Structures are given as C-alpha cells and as structure tokens.
Amino acid sequence: MNKKLYVWALAAGLLAMGWGMAGCSNDNDAPGQTEKPEPTEPEAQSLYVIPAVVGEASYLITAESLDKGEVSVEGKGTEVLNASYWVYKGMDYVFALVYNKGGAGTGASYYLNTNGKPTEKYAYTYNRITTYGTWGENVITASTGDASQADANGNYPQVLLFNYLNSKDGSQEEASVNAENFLGNGEKVHFAGIVEANNRLYTSVIPGGMSLYGIAQWPEMVTDESLVTTEAGGSGSGAYTAGVIPSTQYPDKAFIAIYSGDSFVQKPVIAETDKIGFACGRRRSQYYQTVWATKSGDVYAFSPGYGRSFVSTDELKKTTGKLPSGVVRIKAGETDFDKDYYVNLEELGNGNPMYRCWYIDGDYFLLQLYKDGVESMISDGTNADVSELAIFDAVNKTLTMVRGLPADMAVGGEPYGENGKVYIPVNVTTGEYPAFYKVDAQTGEAVKGLTVRAESIQTAGKLKVVE
C-alpha cells in the first residue's frame, strides 16, 4: 500500500473509532440526544491517468491534479502499447487502441492496481478501426470493409465490421452488417462515433457513394450517370476503381442511427435532417466523432460542412455540398431531430468552419476550427491549420474563442472535461514540455496546468485505484 492510501486508511480507522465511542450511551446522556449517523464508506481513491510519448515508446503516468505541478515519465511511467486512441471505460479501465493503418488492430486494457500504478488487464486483436466508443460492458471498434463473398460478377459488397471488446472478462466478439443501401439510397456507409445515452446508442451514418456492387444492385439510385467513374484514380484512402461513385450524392444531409438493443445486428431507427451535412470530422480514412450527448440526455450532431470540399473536375465529377458548419439536436428520449433547433456555427466567433468537437460538461462543447477559413478546408484539408479553438454554448447558441494558449500549440488528442472546465493536452514545438491547459467554459480563458516531462501527451481521464 502506498503512503497516500495508508494515511487515508488510518484516518478512516480513527474516524470510525471516534464514531464508535460517540455511539455508546449511558445514564448521563442529555435528554433528547440523538444517535450519531452511521459512518459512510470513503470513496475509492481516483487518479488522473495520462498517456504520454517519449521517442517510440508510450507510457501511462498518473497525477493527483491536472491544475498544477509537474509529473515525469522517468521512473513513474508504465510502458504500454503505442496507441492511436485511448478510451476510458468508466473509471475502471482505459483501453489502448492501435490503428495499424489498413491492417488488423491491436489493443489492451489497463487499470490502477492497489499501489495506483497502471497495470495491463487484457490484450485484444481486432479488425481495422475507423471509429470507436463504448456500449454496455464493451468497448466497440468499427470500420467498413469487404464482405467475405462476392456476387456473381466478382464484386464484393461493403459491410460494417464490429468488434466487441469486453472490459469485464477480456472476451471478444465480432459482427458484420451490410453497409450497402443502409440508408435506402443505394450508397455504402461508414459510422462515425458511438454514443450511449437514454438507454440507447447513437452513431452518425456517413454515406460514401456507390460501389460496383451497389450500382449493379440498385442502378436506379444513380442520380447522375456522369458521377460514375470511367477509370481508376485517387490514392490511399481516396483511391477508387472505374465504375463507381467515390463520394456521396447527398453531401447536405445528416443521418443518425439509433439502436435500442445491445447489438448492431438489430435494425436501428434512422433520424435524418437536411439542415446540416454529414456529421463527422475527417482526416484520411479516419472518421472523427462529432455527435455527443450531454448529461441531460440531449444529443447534438455537429457537421463541418465537408460537402463543400467535394469539388468537381473534368476527370472526376462530384456532387458538391453547400451547407456551412452547423449543429442540430435530438432531445432526450426522442428519435428525430428537433425541428426548432439549428445553429450556423460560421456566423459565430471568427466565422471559421469546424474540424472536430468534444463534449465538456453541462451544455458546453469544445470546437476545433480551421484557422484559415473555409478555403483551407476545401483546398488543403489534410494539412490545414486547425489550432483555433472555441467553446460552444448549446443553450445560448454562442461561440467563445479560447484565449491564452501557446502560439505554436497543437492539440495532443482528446481533451478532458469536468466541473465546467476542459483540460486540453497541448504539445508545442519550442522545446518546452507538453502541458494541460485548463479552459473555463464560460469565459474561454486558458491557464497552464499540469506539465508532463515527456515529448508529447495525448489525453487524460480518471480511474479508480483498486482496493
């Protein structure tokens, strides 16, 4: 047992002794004196758990506060998987998920042992990952890929591939669902973000154009024959073959799938709106979550308005979107979008489009913006400057720019929000150590907090120490 836990246990024991003595009665007790209440069990100790990187190695280190002080990887960090993403499963585990590009993913879960040290619990191997989240006891990974069997013409339909990584016993399950014509418009789809709220699960459904299989099955769903490619092109995640429609025909619509059971195999309710474009952040093949639930159960869907970046050329025709960055809402318990709620985000703040967003607390969200405006998103989305941050108040529909961050900052990964504050993992290029900056959600003022002696930091979360 470490010193802090020993002192805590000793104090609890002395306090219990005091209660026991006070609870003894005798003939000298004053009239009307009532018994002291029974002591309550002290809450389990919790620590902030921080993924940090030095060289090619990744570590988990702990801290009692993100507000101030300094912690170091040296001598205190636990070496772990060099993860692409970190998912905190309640206050019990943190999952490391490795992307591995187009290959199979690997992962592990970690907990805090009785000494408060991050310790591996289970290891996992799963299909490639493009989005992730939690559902019940499971951490979920999802992606879209080829089915195992082709049609009569040798065309493989696209399927949604899911992995259920159980946090309790380390077991794994796989599932797949047809991704073709998922929305009834003939297009294959991807999922972006997995959100638990109101005893339901919400995920943003991103239409991704029509495959060879889809065009053969539903030719009537092709809205314009000029959108069908005549030769192969593109590269990386944007590569395509001849005879397909490589980007959606519906860039100015958003779809949310709502599941009431405990499996993606079940049929969801689809909420649809034309107030915003598809709801996700994008970087190459990754689909970043932009759908979040508040503590009240309201679900907000944010769209960067990426449809505007689908620009037609003589070689490749596309359906170009027109809608700006915006946000809509599904009220707690409802299964359709609130017809009275819409915010044009580009009419607020500095007028810049959104790249990503995260829920903070209450009705506040942190938005990451394209600092150089819409044109940078359209012309250079992969390498554009996305260092501008703002706080969105969903009730008052206001955007407050974040002030006080370093000029050469880059967001390390996922911010962490609690008690009306958001802690942003900030990495800099000036040779200083990375640090968490605490931002007040009401004012947007940022103050430097905990410094981490490492090369970079990715996020933070809170875990309980196992007793």
QUIHU-V805560 format. One line per field, one symbol per residue. burial: # if it has 24 or more other ideal C-beta (glycine too) atoms within 12 Angstrom, else .. A space follows every 10 residues. Layout:
BEGIN
burial->???
END
This chain:
BEGIN
burial->....#..... .......... .......... .......... ....###### ###....### ###..#...# #.#..##### #########. .######### ....###### ###..##### ##.#.##### ######.### ######.... ....###### #######..# .######### ###.###### #######..# ########## ########.. ###...###. .........# ..######## #########. ...#...#.# ###.###### ###.###### ####...### ########## .....##### #.######## #.....##.. ######.### .######### ########## #.##.##... #..####### ####..#### ##..##..## ########.. ########.. ..######## #..#.##### ####.##### ######.
END
